Amino acid sequence: MSGHAAPEELREIETREAELDPATSPVADLLELGLLYLEPAHREEDAIRLFESILARDPDHGPARLWLAYSLLHYAMDQPSLARAQDLLTPLLDAGTYGGAAHMLLAEVRDEQGADVGERIRLLEASVAQEPDWVSNRHDLAWAYSAAGRHDAAAEQLEQALEAIRAEDPSWTAAERSYDQSITGRTEFGAEERLRADLRQLT
């Protein structure tokens, strides 16, 4: 499977695969390949295996923990995978660099596990407090507020999320590009249109 990868992107992935060894290559290079497996290649199982190989070498590697949890949440989605994602994210909640993302992803995990809206709001408010200039956490918080009947607060979150959208920097690495598209949501394709549609629905 090659997803929607362009020929030059497929060549880059093939080159990286030929050059890298999960047991010995720098973990930063392995992380980049894993992210290319996710987007644009849509080789999610390969990405999960590669993130797991990074953690086998460095169990405390924050980005690998985040991306493995993200992959288990969005692509595996069964209960054991959700439990594994929760275990991966929990130690990162108090980590300054990754705390905002960990709180946001854990809110998604707990939602899939049947958590009440109050727990989701607490996790997402913590994420927004740590990363106030993101789109994804404010978008998720808006819908949690809406589910709790707090529609004015939800609309305010969507309006602030709209202000956080920005253009992608062409000089970014695959890791930087993936983080801003899939975690922060600031450069995600169609973000403005989706937020405006949600705002109209709420108001």
C-alpha positions in Angstrom: 0.0 0.0 0.0 1.3 3.5 -0.9 -1.6 5.6 0.3 -1.6 8.9 -1.7 2.2 9.1 -1.8 3.7 10.8 -4.9 6.4 9.0 -6.8 9.1 11.1 -5.3 7.8 10.5 -1.8 7.8 6.7 -2.5 11.4 7.0 -3.6 12.3 8.8 -0.4 10.6 6.1 1.7 12.4 3.3 -0.3 15.7 5.1 0.1 15.3 5.5 3.9 14.2 1.9 4.2 17.3 0.7 2.4 19.6 2.9 4.6 18.1 2.4 8.1 18.3 -0.5 10.6 15.7 -0.4 13.4 18.3 -1.9 15.8 21.2 0.5 15.1 20.1 3.6 13.2 19.6 7.0 14.9 16.1 7.0 16.5 15.4 10.5 14.9 15.8 8.9 11.5 13.6 6.0 12.4 11.0 8.4 13.7 11.0 10.3 10.4 10.5 7.1 8.5 7.7 6.0 10.8 5.9 9.3 10.2 6.3 8.9 6.4 4.7 5.5 6.8 1.7 7.2 8.4 1.5 10.0 5.9 1.6 9.9 2.9 2.2 6.1 2.6 -0.7 4.9 4.9 1.4 2.0 6.1 0.2 2.2 9.6 1.2 -1.3 10.7 4.8 -0.6 9.6 4.7 2.7 11.5 3.6 1.0 14.7 6.3 -1.6 14.4 8.9 1.1 13.9 7.7 3.2 16.8 7.8 0.0 19.0 11.4 -0.6 17.9 12.4 2.9 19.0 10.8 2.3 22.4 12.5 -1.1 22.7 15.8 0.9 22.5 14.7 4.0 24.4 11.5 3.4 26.5 11.4 7.1 27.6 11.5 8.5 24.0 8.7 11.1 24.2 8.0 11.5 20.4 7.9 7.7 19.8 5.5 7.3 22.8 3.2 10.1 21.4 3.2 8.7 17.8 2.7 5.1 18.9 -0.2 6.2 21.1 -1.6 8.3 18.2 -1.3 5.3 15.8 -2.9 2.8 18.2 -5.7 5.3 18.9 -6.5 6.2 15.3 -5.6 3.0 13.4 -5.7 0.0 15.7 -8.6 1.2 17.9 -9.3 -2.1 19.8 -9.5 -2.1 23.6 -6.0 -3.6 24.2 -4.5 -0.9 21.9 -6.4 1.8 23.7 -5.1 0.5 27.0 -1.5 0.5 25.6 -2.0 4.0 24.4 -3.1 5.1 27.8 0.0 3.5 29.4 2.2 5.3 26.9 0.7 8.7 27.4 0.3 8.8 31.2 4.0 9.3 32.0 4.0 12.2 29.6 1.3 14.2 31.3 3.7 16.0 33.5 6.4 16.4 30.9 6.5 20.0 29.8 7.5 19.3 26.2 4.9 16.7 25.6 2.2 17.4 28.2 -0.2 19.3 26.0 -0.2 16.6 23.3 -0.4 13.8 25.9 -3.4 15.4 27.7 -5.2 15.9 24.3 -4.6 12.3 23.0 -5.5 10.8 26.4 -8.8 12.6 26.3 -9.5 10.9 23.0 -8.4 7.5 24.4 -10.6 8.0 27.4 -13.5 9.0 25.2 -13.2 5.7 23.3 -13.1 3.9 26.6 -16.3 5.5 27.7 -15.1 8.3 30.0 -17.7 10.9 31.0 -17.5 14.4 29.5 -16.2 15.9 32.8 -13.0 13.9 32.6 -12.5 14.8 28.9 -13.0 18.5 29.7 -10.4 18.3 32.5 -7.9 16.7 30.2 -8.5 19.1 27.4 -8.5 22.1 29.5 -5.0 21.0 30.8 -3.9 20.6 27.2 -5.1 24.1 26.2 -3.5 25.6 29.3 -0.1 24.1 28.2 -0.6 24.7 24.4 -3.0 27.6 24.0 -2.0 28.3 20.3 -3.0 24.9 19.0 -6.1 24.1 16.9 -6.8 20.4 17.7 -7.0 20.7 21.5 -9.4 23.7 21.3 -11.5 22.0 18.7 -11.8 18.9 20.9 -12.5 21.1 23.9 -15.3 22.9 22.1 -17.1 19.7 21.4 -16.7 18.5 25.0 -18.1 21.8 26.2 -21.0 21.5 23.7 -21.7 18.0 25.0 -21.9 19.5 28.5 -24.3 22.1 27.3 -21.8 24.9 27.5 -22.4 26.2 24.0 -21.0 29.8 24.4 -17.8 28.4 25.8 -17.6 25.9 22.9 -18.0 28.7 20.3 -15.3 30.7 22.0 -12.9 27.8 21.7 -13.6 27.4 18.0 -13.0 31.1 17.4 -9.7 30.9 19.2 -8.8 27.8 17.2 -9.5 29.7 14.0 -6.9 32.3 15.1 -4.3 29.6 15.6 -4.3 28.3 12.0 -1.1 29.0 10.1 0.7 28.1 6.9 3.1 25.2 6.6 6.8 26.0 6.5 8.3 24.3 3.4 11.6 23.9 5.3 10.1 21.6 8.0 11.3 18.0 8.4 8.8 15.2 8.1 8.6 15.1 11.9 7.8 18.8 12.2 5.3 18.7 9.4 3.5 15.7 10.8 3.4 17.2 14.3 1.8 20.5 13.1 -0.7 18.7 10.8 -1.8 15.8 13.1 -1.1 16.9 16.6 -1.4 20.7 16.8 -3.8 20.8 13.9 -2.5 24.3 12.9 -1.7 23.3 9.3 -4.2 20.5 8.8 -5.8 20.5 5.4 -9.3 22.0 5.5 -9.0 23.1 9.2 -10.6 26.5 8.6 -13.5 25.2 6.6 -14.3 22.5 9.3 -14.0 25.0 12.2 -16.3 27.5 10.5 -18.8 24.8 9.8 -18.7 23.6 13.4 -19.1 27.2 14.6 -22.2 27.7 12.4 -23.6 24.4 13.8 -23.0 25.6 17.4 -24.4 29.1 17.0 
